[in-house]
């Protein structure tokens, strides 16, 4: 390979350097997002303790069918969106896949925890262990693989921008 070919390849694969104001704005947004998430996480601790102490252990539900069918419809839509976006090679597939994985984990949790003390607990646990959780894990694994393919600016480049 001659020198001009190497130069052409470097120009095509080089990561463009973002302007300093964009980097500062991104840092500010990141900081605000992390502050918000920290406040929410800390705020949920007393709320969770309050629920643990005050909620009844049994409760009669009037919209059981609507709740579960609605949840499963949401899960179907999330998986269909993931499949459609994947077939179209759209980067938004990452968001849809994470959403699908989160719903699968929630589905497994609620199926098993609500079946405790009944004969249905074994089928709920089997479905969770052999279907819902492995599929959620696979989706998260694939998302991590897709994210690792993204080109991020190096630490050195980011440091040079702030100097």
N, CA and C of each residue as an Amber inpcrd file, in Angstrom:
protein
   489
   0.8500000  -1.1730000   0.0000000   0.0000000   0.0000000   0.0000000
   0.8950000   1.2350000   0.0000000   0.5930000   2.1930000  -0.8450000
   1.4320000   3.3970000  -0.8970000   0.9880000   4.4090000   0.1590000
   1.7800000   5.4900000   0.3070000   1.4990000   6.4840000   1.3390000
   0.1910000   7.2160000   1.1310000  -0.1970000   7.4770000  -0.1110000
  -1.4610000   8.1990000  -0.3310000  -2.6490000   7.3390000   0.0870000
  -2.5830000   6.0340000  -0.1040000  -3.6730000   5.1490000   0.3160000
  -3.8050000   5.1340000   1.8340000  -2.6530000   5.0970000   2.5430000
  -2.6870000   5.1250000   4.0060000  -3.2790000   6.4400000   4.5000000
  -2.9190000   7.5500000   3.8750000  -3.4480000   8.8460000   4.2570000
  -4.9450000   8.9030000   4.0130000  -5.3860000   8.3920000   2.8640000
  -6.8160000   8.3900000   2.5570000  -7.5940000   7.5770000   3.5850000
  -7.0590000   6.4320000   3.9840000  -7.7370000   5.5910000   4.9680000
  -7.8110000   6.3090000   6.2990000  -6.7200000   6.9600000   6.7210000
  -6.7290000   7.6910000   7.9940000  -7.7380000   8.8220000   7.9710000
  -7.8740000   9.5100000   6.8470000  -8.8290000  10.6100000   6.7590000
 -10.2600000  10.0950000   6.8490000 -10.5230000   8.9550000   6.2510000
 -11.8680000   8.3930000   6.2760000 -12.2190000   7.8830000   7.6670000
 -11.2510000   7.2660000   8.3700000 -11.5410000   6.6530000   9.6650000
 -11.2830000   7.5900000  10.8410000 -10.7290000   8.7630000  10.6340000
 -10.4360000   9.6740000  11.7400000 -11.7360000  10.2000000  12.3480000
 -11.7350000  10.2840000  13.6780000 -12.8900000  10.8270000  14.3750000
 -12.7950000  12.3420000  14.3560000 -13.8450000  13.0260000  13.8800000
 -13.7920000  14.4850000  13.8680000 -13.7770000  15.0350000  15.2950000
 -13.0760000  16.1240000  15.4830000 -12.9850000  16.7510000  16.7890000
 -14.1560000  17.7090000  16.9630000 -14.9840000  17.4840000  17.9950000
 -16.1280000  18.3730000  18.1970000 -15.6670000  19.7290000  18.7320000
 -16.4330000  20.7770000  18.4740000 -16.0590000  22.0990000  18.9980000
 -16.1270000  22.1250000  20.5220000 -15.2850000  22.9550000  21.1660000
 -15.2280000  22.9960000  22.6320000 -16.5650000  23.3210000  23.2970000
 -17.3810000  24.1950000  22.7000000 -18.6670000  24.5240000  23.3260000
 -19.6070000  23.3180000  23.3400000 -19.5050000  22.4650000  22.3300000
 -20.3100000  21.2520000  22.2890000 -19.8690000  20.2850000  23.3850000
 -18.5660000  20.1790000  23.5900000 -18.0470000  19.3020000  24.6350000
 -18.5030000  19.8040000  26.0050000 -18.4370000  21.1040000  26.2290000
 -18.8620000  21.6660000  27.5130000 -20.3550000  21.4610000  27.7330000
 -21.1490000  21.6450000  26.6920000 -22.5920000  21.4300000  26.7910000
 -22.8930000  19.9660000  27.1180000 -22.1710000  19.0510000  26.4890000
 -22.3600000  17.6230000  26.7570000 -21.9980000  17.2980000  28.2050000
 -20.9310000  17.8870000  28.7130000 -20.5370000  17.6720000  30.1140000
 -21.5980000  18.2030000  31.0680000 -22.1530000  19.3650000  30.7640000
 -23.1820000  19.9650000  31.6090000 -24.4440000  19.0900000  31.6200000
 -24.8520000  18.6160000  30.4370000 -26.0220000  17.7310000  30.3570000
 -25.7800000  16.4330000  31.1270000 -24.5840000  15.8950000  31.0050000
 -24.2360000  14.6700000  31.7180000 -24.3190000  14.8930000  33.2200000
 -23.7430000  15.9980000  33.6990000 -23.7520000  16.3050000  35.1280000
 -25.1780000  16.4650000  35.6410000 -26.0230000  17.2050000  34.9050000
 -27.4140000  17.4040000  35.3250000 -28.1860000  16.0780000  35.3250000
 -27.9500000  15.2450000  34.3410000 -28.6160000  13.9520000  34.2830000
 -28.2060000  13.0830000  35.4650000 -26.9110000  13.0630000  35.7720000
 -26.4300000  12.2640000  36.8960000 -26.9470000  12.7980000  38.2290000
 -27.0350000  14.1200000  38.3540000 -27.5970000  14.7080000  39.5780000
 -29.0570000  14.3070000  39.7430000 -29.8350000  14.3750000  38.6540000
 -31.2400000  13.9900000  38.6930000 -31.3960000  12.5240000  39.0850000
 -30.6060000  11.6520000  38.4660000 -30.6920000  10.2310000  38.7870000
 -30.2830000   9.9400000  40.2310000 -29.3000000  10.6690000  40.7350000
 -28.8710000  10.4910000  42.1210000 -29.9870000  10.8860000  43.0790000
 -30.6210000  12.0260000  42.8420000 -31.7270000  12.4820000  43.6920000
 -32.8750000  11.4690000  43.6420000 -33.1890000  10.9750000  42.4590000
 -34.2720000   9.9880000  42.3180000 -33.9430000   8.6970000  43.0720000
 -32.7160000   8.2090000  42.9280000 -32.3280000   6.9720000  43.6200000
 -32.4000000   7.1460000  45.1310000 -31.8900000   8.2680000  45.6360000
 -31.9220000   8.5220000  47.0790000 -33.3660000   8.6920000  47.5460000
 -34.1800000   9.3870000  46.7600000 -35.5850000   9.5960000  47.1180000
 -36.4060000   8.3240000  47.1210000 -36.0290000   7.3630000  46.3090000
 -36.7740000   6.1000000  46.2610000 -36.5340000   5.2160000  47.4800000
 -35.4430000   5.4290000  48.1890000 -35.1530000   4.5940000  49.3560000
 -36.2320000   4.7420000  50.4320000 -36.5260000   5.9570000  50.9070000
 -37.5770000   6.0560000  51.9290000 -38.9550000   5.6390000  51.3920000
 -39.2310000   5.9160000  50.1290000 -40.5050000   5.5180000  49.5340000
 -40.6410000   3.9930000  49.5510000 -39.5730000   3.2810000  49.2060000
 -39.5960000   1.8240000  49.1920000 -39.7770000   1.2780000  50.6080000
 -39.1130000   1.8790000  51.5740000 -39.2730000   1.4600000  52.9720000
 -40.7100000   1.6970000  53.4210000 -41.2800000   2.8300000  53.0730000
 -42.6670000   3.1410000  53.4210000 -43.6190000   2.1030000  52.8250000
 -43.4170000   1.7530000  51.5620000 -44.2600000   0.7400000  50.9330000
 -44.1110000  -0.6140000  51.6150000 -42.8860000  -0.9700000  51.9600000
 -42.6400000  -2.2580000  52.6150000 -43.3580000  -2.3460000  53.9570000
 -43.4810000  -1.2200000  54.6340000 -44.1030000  -1.2110000  55.9580000
 -45.6260000  -1.0860000  55.8670000 -46.1340000  -0.3490000  54.8970000
 -47.5620000  -0.0230000  54.8920000 -48.4310000  -0.8250000  53.9240000
 -47.8700000  -1.4030000  52.8710000 -48.7080000  -2.1290000  51.9110000
 -49.2280000  -3.4320000  52.5080000 -50.4690000  -3.7650000  52.1950000
 -50.9880000  -5.0550000  52.6640000 -50.3330000  -6.2050000  51.8940000
 -50.2670000  -7.3850000  52.4970000 -49.6520000  -8.5250000  51.8160000
 -50.5920000  -9.1210000  50.7720000 -51.8780000  -8.8470000  50.8710000
 -52.8520000  -9.3240000  49.8840000 -53.7450000  -8.1560000  49.4740000
 -54.1680000  -8.1850000  48.2280000 -54.9890000  -7.0880000  47.7250000
 -55.8410000  -7.6190000  46.5830000 -57.1220000  -7.3000000  46.5810000
 -58.0120000  -7.7320000  45.5050000 -57.9180000  -6.7290000  44.3610000
 -57.6320000  -7.2390000  43.1900000 -57.4450000  -6.3950000  42.0140000
 -58.6760000  -6.5100000  41.1220000 -59.1760000  -5.3760000  40.6490000
 -60.3850000  -5.3730000  39.8280000 -60.0910000  -5.3780000  38.3300000
 -58.9060000  -5.0070000  37.9300000 -58.5590000  -4.9370000  36.5070000
 -57.3810000  -5.8480000  36.1800000 -57.3620000  -7.0460000  36.7410000
 -56.2620000  -7.9770000  36.5700000 -56.0150000  -8.3000000  35.0980000
 -57.0590000  -8.6640000  34.3690000 -56.9200000  -9.0440000  32.9630000
 -56.4160000  -7.8640000  32.1310000 -56.9740000  -6.6920000  32.3390000
 -56.5440000  -5.5120000  31.5860000 -55.0750000  -5.2070000  31.8620000
 -54.6670000  -5.3430000  33.0980000 -53.2810000  -5.0570000  33.4720000
 -52.3180000  -5.9970000  32.7520000 -52.5790000  -7.3060000  32.8310000
 -51.6510000  -8.2640000  32.2470000 -51.6970000  -8.2720000  30.7280000
 -52.8720000  -8.1720000  30.1560000 -52.9630000  -8.1340000  28.6920000
 -52.3010000  -6.8570000  28.1800000 -52.5350000  -5.7410000  28.8630000
 -51.8950000  -4.4720000  28.4730000 -50.3850000  -4.5590000  28.5370000
 -49.8720000  -5.1840000  29.5970000 -48.4240000  -5.3430000  29.7220000
 -47.8770000  -6.2020000  28.5950000 -48.5620000  -7.3060000  28.3000000
 -48.0920000  -8.1910000  27.2270000 -48.1880000  -7.5250000  25.8560000
 -49.1920000  -6.6800000  25.6450000 -49.2800000  -5.9220000  24.3880000
 -48.0890000  -4.9770000  24.2820000 -47.7370000  -4.3290000  25.3790000
 -46.5690000  -3.4540000  25.3910000 -45.2960000  -4.2410000  25.0830000
 -45.1830000  -5.4360000  25.6260000 -44.0280000  -6.2930000  25.3600000
 -43.9770000  -6.7120000  23.8900000 -45.1210000  -7.0500000  23.3220000
 -45.1820000  -7.4090000  21.8940000 -44.7560000  -6.2190000  21.0400000
 -45.2560000  -5.0300000  21.3630000 -44.8890000  -3.8310000  20.5930000
 -43.3960000  -3.5390000  20.7020000 -42.8300000  -3.7040000  21.8920000
 -41.3960000  -3.4650000  22.0770000 -40.5700000  -4.4490000  21.2640000
 -40.9550000  -5.7300000  21.2990000 -40.2050000  -6.7280000  20.5310000
 -40.3730000  -6.5100000  19.0250000 -41.5800000  -6.1580000  18.6100000
 -41.8090000  -5.8960000  17.1810000 -41.0030000  -4.6860000  16.7280000
 -40.9570000  -3.6440000  17.5560000 -40.1580000  -2.4630000  17.2130000
 -38.6790000  -2.8270000  17.1250000 -38.2130000  -3.6630000  18.0590000
 -36.8200000  -4.1000000  18.0350000 -36.5290000  -4.8560000  16.7430000
 -37.4120000  -5.7730000  16.3840000 -37.2120000  -6.5500000  15.1570000
 -37.2430000  -5.6460000  13.9240000 -38.2290000  -4.7730000  13.8430000
 -38.3600000  -3.8860000  12.6780000 -37.1400000  -2.9740000  12.5420000
 -36.7410000  -2.3620000  13.6450000 -35.5790000  -1.4770000  13.5980000
 -34.3050000  -2.2490000  13.2820000 -34.2160000  -3.4830000  13.7710000
 -33.0590000  -4.3170000  13.4530000 -33.0090000  -4.6730000  11.9730000
 -34.1510000  -5.0610000  11.4140000 -34.1940000  -5.3860000   9.9830000
 -33.8450000  -4.1780000   9.1350000 -34.2160000  -2.9880000   9.6050000
 -33.9190000  -1.7630000   8.8590000 -32.5150000  -1.2280000   9.1470000
 -31.8000000  -1.8950000  10.0400000 -30.4500000  -1.4870000  10.4510000
 -30.4280000  -0.0580000  11.0030000 -31.4720000   0.2650000  11.7360000
 -31.6050000   1.5830000  12.3420000 -30.9600000   1.5480000  13.7350000
 -30.1750000   2.5620000  14.0550000 -29.4850000   2.5950000  15.3470000
 -30.4340000   2.6700000  16.5350000 -31.6680000   3.0890000  16.3060000
 -32.6480000   3.1380000  17.3880000 -32.9900000   1.7420000  17.9040000
 -32.5280000   0.7100000  17.2140000 -32.7380000  -0.6600000  17.6810000
 -32.1530000  -0.8390000  19.0760000 -31.1240000  -0.0890000  19.4040000
 -30.4980000  -0.1840000  20.7280000 -31.5070000   0.1910000  21.8140000
 -32.2260000   1.2790000  21.6250000 -33.2140000   1.7260000  22.6100000
 -34.3430000   0.7040000  22.7140000 -34.8380000   0.2450000  21.5750000
 -35.9300000  -0.7330000  21.5740000 -35.4980000  -2.0430000  22.2340000
 -34.2770000  -2.4790000  21.9980000 -33.7940000  -3.7270000  22.5900000
 -33.6390000  -3.6020000  24.1060000 -33.1420000  -2.4690000  24.5750000
 -33.0170000  -2.2560000  26.0240000 -34.4080000  -2.2190000  26.6590000
 -35.3480000  -1.5610000  26.0070000 -36.7230000  -1.4940000  26.5040000
 -37.3380000  -2.8890000  26.5490000 -37.1370000  -3.6740000  25.5070000
 -37.6560000  -5.0440000  25.4780000 -37.0400000  -5.8760000  26.5990000
 -35.7430000  -5.7570000  26.7970000 -35.0680000  -6.5070000  27.8610000
 -35.6150000  -6.1210000  29.2360000 -35.8060000  -4.8280000  29.4590000
 -36.3380000  -4.3730000  30.7510000 -37.7480000  -4.9280000  30.9760000
 -38.5710000  -4.9120000  29.9390000 -39.9230000  -5.4550000  30.0770000
 -39.8940000  -6.9580000  30.3360000 -38.9860000  -7.6830000  29.6910000
 -38.8680000  -9.1230000  29.9320000 -38.4670000  -9.4170000  31.3760000
 -37.5440000  -8.6330000  31.9140000 -37.1170000  -8.8130000  33.3040000
 -38.2770000  -8.5140000  34.2500000 -39.0130000  -7.4350000  33.9770000
 -40.1850000  -7.1030000  34.8010000 -41.2350000  -8.2040000  34.7190000
 -41.4640000  -8.7210000  33.5150000 -42.4430000  -9.7850000  33.3300000
 -42.0640000 -11.0120000  34.1510000 -40.7960000 -11.3860000  34.1020000
 -40.3360000 -12.5380000  34.8800000 -40.5350000 -12.2980000  36.3780000
 -40.1590000 -11.1250000  36.8290000 -40.2850000 -10.7880000  38.2550000
 -41.7390000 -10.8660000  38.7110000 -42.6310000 -10.2110000  37.9890000
 -44.0260000 -10.1850000  38.4050000 -44.6780000 -11.5610000  38.2860000
 -44.3740000 -12.3020000  37.2360000 -44.9420000 -13.6460000  37.0890000
 -44.5730000 -14.5260000  38.2760000 -43.2960000 -14.5280000  38.6310000
 -42.8350000 -15.4000000  39.7180000 -43.3080000 -14.8820000  41.0720000
 -43.1320000 -13.6050000  41.3290000 -43.4840000 -13.0870000  42.6610000
 -44.9840000 -13.1480000  42.9220000 -45.8120000 -12.9600000  41.9070000
 -47.2560000 -13.0270000  42.1140000 -47.7750000 -14.4620000  42.1590000
 -46.9630000 -15.4080000  41.7120000 -47.3750000 -16.8150000  41.7530000
 -46.8960000 -17.5170000  43.0220000 -46.0940000 -16.8430000  43.8590000
 -45.6180000 -17.4610000  45.1040000 -46.8080000 -17.9660000  45.9140000
 -46.6550000 -19.1530000  46.4670000 -47.7120000 -19.7200000  47.2930000
 -48.7990000 -20.4240000  46.5000000 -48.6410000 -20.5100000  45.1830000
 -49.6110000 -21.2130000  44.3460000 -48.8870000 -22.2980000  43.5570000
 -49.6550000 -23.1520000  42.9290000 -49.0500000 -24.2090000  42.1040000
 -48.4650000 -23.6470000  40.8040000 -48.8230000 -22.4160000  40.4510000
 -48.3210000 -21.7930000  39.2180000 -46.8870000 -21.2880000  39.3380000
 -46.3330000 -21.2850000  40.5400000 -45.0000000 -20.7310000  40.7280000
 -43.9560000 -21.4980000  39.9230000 -44.1200000 -22.8120000  39.7660000
 -43.1230000 -23.6030000  39.0480000 -43.1280000 -23.2980000  37.5530000
 -44.2920000 -23.1560000  36.9730000 -44.3370000 -22.8170000  35.5440000
 -43.8590000 -21.3850000  35.3150000 -44.1820000 -20.4770000  36.2470000
 -43.6940000 -19.0980000  36.1300000 -42.1770000 -19.0430000  36.2470000
 -41.6270000 -19.8160000  37.1780000 -40.1740000 -19.8520000  37.3600000
 -39.4890000 -20.4680000  36.1420000 -40.0750000 -21.5280000  35.6060000
 -39.4940000 -22.1670000  34.4130000 -39.5030000 -21.2100000  33.2290000
 -40.6100000 -20.5100000  33.0340000 -40.6910000 -19.5340000  31.9470000
 -39.6560000 -18.4230000  32.1380000 -39.4940000 -17.9710000  33.3710000
 -38.5150000 -16.9140000  33.6590000 -37.0940000 -17.4020000  33.3830000
 -36.7620000 -18.5830000  33.9060000 -35.3880000 -19.0920000  33.8170000
 -35.0120000 -19.5390000  32.4030000 -35.9630000 -20.1130000  31.6830000
 -35.6330000 -20.6830000  30.3810000 -36.0480000 -19.8290000  29.1850000
 -36.8030000 -18.7700000  29.3940000 -37.2360000 -17.9470000  28.2580000
 -37.0050000 -16.4530000  28.4860000 -37.7070000 -15.8810000  29.4600000
 -37.6890000 -14.4200000  29.6180000 -36.3110000 -13.8700000  29.9940000
 -35.6930000 -14.4100000  31.0110000 -34.3880000 -13.8930000  31.4460000
 -33.2660000 -14.1740000  30.4480000 -33.2090000 -15.3740000  29.8440000
 -32.1790000 -15.5690000  28.8130000 -32.3500000 -14.6270000  27.6160000
 -33.5900000 -14.3920000  27.1940000 -33.8130000 -13.4690000  26.0710000
 -33.4110000 -12.0510000  26.4650000 -33.7530000 -11.6380000  27.6780000
 -33.3490000 -10.3110000  28.1510000 -31.8240000 -10.2030000  28.1960000
 -31.1750000 -11.2310000  28.7200000 -29.7050000 -11.2350000  28.7700000
 -29.0870000 -11.1840000  27.3860000 -29.6580000 -11.9280000  26.4600000
 -29.1590000 -11.9110000  25.0810000 -29.3110000 -10.5160000  24.4640000
 -30.4570000  -9.8960000  24.6620000 -30.6610000  -8.5430000  24.1100000
 -29.6640000  -7.5460000  24.7040000 -29.4460000  -7.6290000  26.0010000
 -28.4820000  -6.7210000  26.6440000 -27.0740000  -6.9920000  26.1150000
 -26.7270000  -8.2510000  25.9530000 -25.4160000  -8.6090000  25.3950000
 -25.2520000  -8.0310000  23.9890000 -26.2600000  -8.1510000  23.1440000
 -26.1940000  -7.6280000  21.7720000 -26.1090000  -6.1000000  21.7750000
 -26.8360000  -5.4570000  22.6620000 -26.7620000  -3.9920000  22.7580000
 -25.3490000  -3.5700000  23.1500000 -24.7640000  -4.2550000  24.1140000
 -23.3980000  -3.9200000  24.5310000 -22.4280000  -4.1080000  23.3680000
 -22.6290000  -5.1420000  22.5700000 -21.7690000  -5.3730000  21.4090000
 -21.9380000  -4.2460000  20.3880000 -23.1780000  -3.8060000  20.1640000
 -23.4100000  -2.7100000  19.2140000 -22.7900000  -1.4060000  19.7140000
 -22.9080000  -1.1590000  20.9950000 -22.3400000   0.0660000  21.5560000
 -20.8190000   0.0420000  21.4480000 -20.2170000  -1.1200000  21.6400000
 -18.7560000  -1.2010000  21.5730000 -18.2410000  -0.9240000  20.1600000
 -19.0900000  -1.0590000  19.1540000 -18.6730000  -0.7690000  17.7860000
 -18.6110000   0.7230000  17.4950000 -19.2860000   1.5120000  18.3350000
 -19.3010000   2.9670000  18.1150000 -17.9030000   3.5350000  18.3450000
 -17.5550000   4.5130000  17.5570000 -16.2520000   5.1590000  17.7140000
 -16.4180000   6.3490000  18.6420000 -15.7060000   6.3260000  19.7420000
 -15.7460000   7.4120000  20.7170000 -14.4240000   8.1570000  20.6620000
 -14.4420000   9.4660000  20.9110000 -13.1700000  10.2000000  20.9440000
 -12.2930000   9.6640000  22.0750000 -11.0110000   9.6290000  21.8280000
 -10.0890000   9.1320000  22.8430000 -10.0240000  10.1040000  24.0170000
  -9.5300000   9.6050000  25.1400000  -9.3640000  10.4410000  26.3270000
  -8.4000000  11.5830000  26.0290000  -7.3520000  11.2810000  25.2670000
  -6.3730000  12.3180000  24.9320000  -7.0220000  13.4370000  24.1110000
  -7.8740000  13.0740000  23.1540000  -8.5340000  14.0840000  22.3230000
  -9.4680000  14.9300000  23.1740000 -10.2040000  14.2920000  24.0790000
 -11.1120000  15.0510000  24.9520000 -10.3380000  15.9790000  25.8820000
  -9.1900000  15.5340000  26.3740000  -8.3620000  16.3630000  27.2550000
  -7.8190000  17.5700000  26.4910000  -7.3810000  17.3380000  25.2700000
  -6.8610000  18.4530000  24.4520000  -7.9460000  19.5040000  24.2090000
  -9.1790000  19.0690000  24.0790000 -10.2720000  20.0130000  23.8280000
 -10.5240000  20.9200000  25.0160000 -10.2770000  20.4230000  26.2210000
 -10.5700000  21.2130000  27.4150000  -9.4270000  22.1310000  27.8080000
  -8.2720000  21.9510000  27.2220000  -7.1180000  22.7790000  27.5830000
  -7.1480000  24.1220000  26.9140000
